[in-house]
Structure formats: C-alpha cells, structure tokens
Amino acid sequence: MDVPVWEPRRVAVVDIVLPRGVTPDGTRGRILREALGLYAESGFHGTSIRKIADRVGINSATLYAHYPSKGHVLAELVRIGHEELHTRLSEAVASVPAARGAAARLTALVRAHVLVHTDFPLLAVVTNSELHALSAELAAPSLELRGICRRLLLDILENGVKDGDFHVPDLPLAATAIGSMGMQVAHWFGPDQPYPREQVADSYAQFALRLAGATAP
C-alpha cells in the first residue's frame, strides 16, 4: 500500500480564512484579515500597527479609529477563534444523544475539534499560539470559552469512565493530550497535503478513543 507523502511547510503560506458571519465588514474586517496573516507569519510581537495598516492600505491613525491597539486586534481574532470552536464543539456534542454512549460523543467532539483546525488553520494557530501575548483583561473572554470547551471534553471522559466505557488513569492529562493532538492539525494541514479533512477527523477520533482506553470500537 502506498503511504501518503507528508511535506512540512510554513503555516503562513495557507490562505487567510475567517468564519463567515462573525467577521466585521469593511475596514474592520480587512484589518482583522491582514493582521491574522501577519501574526501567523511574524507573531504578535513581530508585527507593528504600521505593518498592519500598510497591508490594509490605510494609515495608522485610521487603524486606531477602529481598534485602540494591536492587542485589541489580536484579542478580537482570538475571541473569534474561541467562539467558533465553542459553537462547533457544543453543536457536535448536542447532536449525539447521551444514550449512544461516551464513545460516540467523544468521536463527535474530536471530529468537530479537528475540522475547525482544518478549516481555519491560520486562525487556530494565532488563537492558540498568541493568546499569551494578551493582557489578562483582553484574554479573559477567550479563556472563559476555552475553559468551557475543555469542560465539554472532561465531562465526556468522566461519564465514560463512570459507565465503564473508558479506562483513563488521569483525566486531566488525557483531556490535555486529546486537545493538544487536535490543535497541532492547524500547523500542518492544507490543500498541499495528501489527506482530506474528513479522513484526518475520522483518524484523530480513533486516536482519541485509544487514548481514552475505549472498551469497544
């Protein structure tokens, strides 16, 4: 059987994509798009307000009329990323009745988690890698959403252990491993890779079930 060839690449070569319906129109939206590309390429601290303004085609004073600082631009991107993640995970878990068991619910959650990272790789990378650059005040809304998303995963694992579907020696570590595994998808997935998004999501769901010590397929 031929093994797909995986080639590493810079994340910044991926197209800039933001979720539809949540990104502002006009100049504010263009600021977010261009800042996302720059933050992914150079990081928050390597990106100046002037660089963002130049990419948008405005001057710095105009940018400041829309966002008080480049930290506020980053905070908006990080919030959008966490809100998209929260929406997708919540919908995925809600779509699977509890009666179907923890394995089915974990599968749905992990697939949703992986797919949001395949669909918005640059947003996911910046959301996860640059969150630390925000002040506590600016980071707070996103950290709250992050905690809710982690709680969704922990609840599934805890219920699975209670029902005898999972065998997990350390629940927090298992949740961290499963979450981290999905987050890394954004660093390599793209149209130049040999795997379609659905295959990646299905495979990672199987990996997660193994990490959870699932007693049945």
TACORDA-V202153 format. One record per backbone hydrogen bond with DSSP energy under -0.5 kcal/mol. NH is the residue of the N-H (numbers start at 0). CO is the residue of the C=O. If there is no record, write none. Layout:
BEGIN
NH;CO
NH;CO
END
This chain:
BEGIN
3;1
5;3
6;4
12;9
13;10
16;14
21;18
22;18
27;24
28;24
29;25
30;26
31;27
32;28
33;29
34;30
35;31
36;32
37;33
38;34
39;35
40;36
41;37
42;37
42;38
46;43
51;47
52;48
53;49
54;50
55;51
56;52
57;52
62;58
63;59
64;60
65;61
65;62
66;62
72;68
73;69
74;70
75;71
76;72
77;73
78;74
79;75
80;76
81;77
82;78
83;79
84;80
85;81
86;82
87;83
88;84
89;85
90;86
91;87
92;88
93;89
94;90
95;92
96;94
99;96
100;97
104;100
105;101
106;102
107;103
108;104
109;105
110;106
111;107
112;108
113;109
114;110
115;111
116;112
116;113
117;113
118;114
119;115
123;119
124;120
125;121
126;122
127;123
128;124
129;125
132;129
133;130
138;134
139;135
142;138
143;139
144;140
145;141
146;142
147;143
148;144
149;145
150;146
151;147
152;148
153;149
154;150
155;151
156;152
157;153
158;154
159;155
160;156
161;157
162;158
163;160
164;159
165;159
166;211
168;166
173;169
174;170
175;171
176;172
177;173
178;174
179;175
180;176
181;177
182;178
183;179
184;181
185;182
186;183
187;184
188;184
192;189
199;195
200;196
201;197
202;198
203;199
204;200
205;201
206;202
207;203
208;204
209;205
210;206
211;207
212;209
213;208
214;164
END
